[in-house]
Amino acid sequence: MSVDERRRVKRLPREVRERQILDAAVRVFSARGYHNSSMDEISDVAGVSKPMIYAYLGSKEDLFAACIHREATNLLDAVSRGVRAEFPPDMQLWHGLRAFFDFVGDQRESWQVLHRQAISQGGPFSEELLAMRDQAISLVDTLLVRVATKKGLDGNATEALAAALVGAAESLADWWLDHPDVPSKAVASRLMNLAWMGFGDLVEGNTWHPAG
């Protein structure tokens, strides 16, 4: 690399440099896990010095937390963009699920860090994930409330149903990590059929009760 090339690298804007470091960190954390990942390896993958990582994003713990925050934000943004308010409720949910599974499929390293690594570490890392889950539940709950208002569904039940759907989506995405050959549309369709067929009965007032 020439002197001029090195100078251009050094002059990268801070946000570009941070993205470069975070991209490398997500790759390493997803492959090795938090404890087995080293700042030396992240430095090598990012192509920057270890002191630069500390200067820009702090310690390994700070770096991992920054990865979780960024990937959680990106996931929620993707799902929010996928939900089209002008569509009927079933199509809103369908497009939201498609956006979720498309993100997981395109960003498997991101989901690996978000779901498997963050949960296993606990503490402040899982708190970030819980905050993301709460926002996802709120997004689905808003959709179900609109259905409840129109169809007479018990509004008190919508948040619980939203939490159940978000949990099912997370579990299915985790399963999908080990079955990558299944197309994202097929995965989304399976959950949509499981969820909406039940929601469809609920909004029409058809509920199950134990015999006797």
NUMI-863436 format. One record per residue (C-alpha): residue number from 1; x, y, z. Coordinates in steps of 0.25 Angstrom, whole numbers. Layout:
REM NUMI-863436
- NUM,X,Y,Z
...
END
This chain:
REM NUMI-863436
- 1,0,0,0
- 2,6,14,-4
- 3,7,25,5
- 4,-5,32,-1
- 5,-14,20,0
- 6,-10,19,15
- 7,-13,34,17
- 8,-27,32,10
- 9,-30,20,20
- 10,-26,28,32
- 11,-35,40,27
- 12,-48,31,27
- 13,-60,38,34
- 14,-62,33,48
- 15,-76,27,45
- 16,-69,19,33
- 17,-58,14,42
- 18,-68,10,53
- 19,-77,3,43
- 20,-64,-5,38
- 21,-60,-9,53
- 22,-75,-13,56
- 23,-76,-21,43
- 24,-63,-29,47
- 25,-68,-31,61
- 26,-81,-36,57
- 27,-74,-46,48
- 28,-64,-51,59
- 29,-74,-51,71
- 30,-84,-59,62
- 31,-74,-69,59
- 32,-66,-71,72
- 33,-76,-66,83
- 34,-73,-54,92
- 35,-63,-61,102
- 36,-55,-68,91
- 37,-54,-55,82
- 38,-41,-47,83
- 39,-39,-32,81
- 40,-27,-36,73
- 41,-35,-45,63
- 42,-46,-33,62
- 43,-34,-24,59
- 44,-29,-33,48
- 45,-42,-35,41
- 46,-46,-20,42
- 47,-32,-16,37
- 48,-29,-6,48
- 49,-21,-6,60
- 50,-26,-11,73
- 51,-23,3,80
- 52,-32,9,69
- 53,-43,0,73
- 54,-42,4,88
- 55,-42,18,84
- 56,-54,18,75
- 57,-63,7,82
- 58,-56,4,96
- 59,-54,-9,102
- 60,-58,-23,97
- 61,-71,-22,106
- 62,-74,-8,100
- 63,-72,-13,86
- 64,-81,-25,88
- 65,-92,-16,94
- 66,-90,-7,82
- 67,-92,-19,72
- 68,-105,-23,79
- 69,-110,-9,79
- 70,-107,-7,64
- 71,-113,-20,60
- 72,-125,-19,68
- 73,-128,-5,63
- 74,-126,-10,48
- 75,-135,-22,50
- 76,-146,-13,56
- 77,-145,-3,45
- 78,-146,-14,35
- 79,-158,-20,41
- 80,-165,-6,43
- 81,-162,-3,28
- 82,-168,-16,24
- 83,-182,-14,31
- 84,-191,-6,21
- 85,-202,2,29
- 86,-210,3,16
- 87,-212,-12,15
- 88,-222,-21,22
- 89,-217,-27,36
- 90,-214,-41,30
- 91,-205,-35,19
- 92,-199,-25,29
- 93,-194,-37,38
- 94,-190,-45,26
- 95,-181,-34,21
- 96,-176,-32,35
- 97,-172,-46,36
- 98,-166,-46,22
- 99,-157,-34,26
- 100,-153,-41,39
- 101,-149,-54,32
- 102,-143,-47,20
- 103,-134,-39,30
- 104,-130,-52,38
- 105,-127,-59,25
- 106,-119,-48,19
- 107,-112,-45,32
- 108,-110,-58,39
- 109,-97,-54,46
- 110,-106,-42,52
- 111,-117,-52,57
- 112,-106,-61,63
- 113,-100,-50,71
- 114,-114,-44,75
- 115,-121,-57,79
- 116,-111,-68,82
- 117,-99,-59,87
- 118,-107,-48,95
- 119,-116,-58,102
- 120,-105,-67,106
- 121,-97,-55,112
- 122,-108,-49,120
- 123,-107,-36,128
- 124,-107,-23,120
- 125,-106,-31,107
- 126,-119,-38,109
- 127,-125,-25,114
- 128,-123,-19,100
- 129,-129,-31,94
- 130,-141,-30,103
- 131,-143,-16,99
- 132,-143,-20,85
- 133,-154,-31,88
- 134,-163,-21,95
- 135,-163,-12,83
- 136,-166,-23,74
- 137,-177,-27,83
- 138,-182,-13,83
- 139,-182,-13,68
- 140,-190,-26,67
- 141,-200,-21,78
- 142,-203,-9,70
- 143,-207,-17,58
- 144,-216,-26,67
- 145,-222,-15,74
- 146,-227,-9,61
- 147,-233,-23,58
- 148,-239,-24,72
- 149,-246,-10,70
- 150,-252,-15,57
- 151,-256,-29,61
- 152,-259,-28,75
- 153,-247,-36,80
- 154,-243,-34,95
- 155,-233,-23,95
- 156,-227,-28,108
- 157,-223,-40,100
- 158,-215,-34,89
- 159,-202,-31,96
- 160,-201,-46,101
- 161,-204,-51,87
- 162,-193,-41,81
- 163,-183,-47,91
- 164,-187,-61,87
- 165,-185,-58,72
- 166,-171,-50,75
- 167,-166,-62,83
- 168,-171,-72,72
- 169,-163,-64,61
- 170,-151,-63,70
- 171,-151,-78,72
- 172,-154,-81,57
- 173,-142,-72,53
- 174,-133,-79,63
- 175,-137,-93,57
- 176,-135,-87,43
- 177,-120,-84,46
- 178,-118,-99,46
- 179,-127,-101,34
- 180,-122,-91,24
- 181,-127,-98,12
- 182,-142,-95,15
- 183,-146,-82,7
- 184,-149,-70,15
- 185,-163,-69,9
- 186,-166,-83,13
- 187,-162,-81,27
- 188,-170,-68,28
- 189,-182,-75,22
- 190,-182,-86,32
- 191,-182,-76,44
- 192,-193,-68,37
- 193,-202,-81,35
- 194,-200,-85,49
- 195,-202,-71,55
- 196,-212,-64,46
- 197,-222,-76,45
- 198,-223,-75,60
- 199,-224,-60,60
- 200,-234,-61,49
- 201,-243,-70,58
- 202,-241,-61,70
- 203,-245,-48,62
- 204,-258,-55,57
- 205,-261,-59,72
- 206,-258,-74,70
- 207,-250,-78,83
- 208,-246,-92,88
- 209,-251,-97,101
- 210,-247,-110,108
- 211,-258,-121,108
- 212,-267,-121,120
END
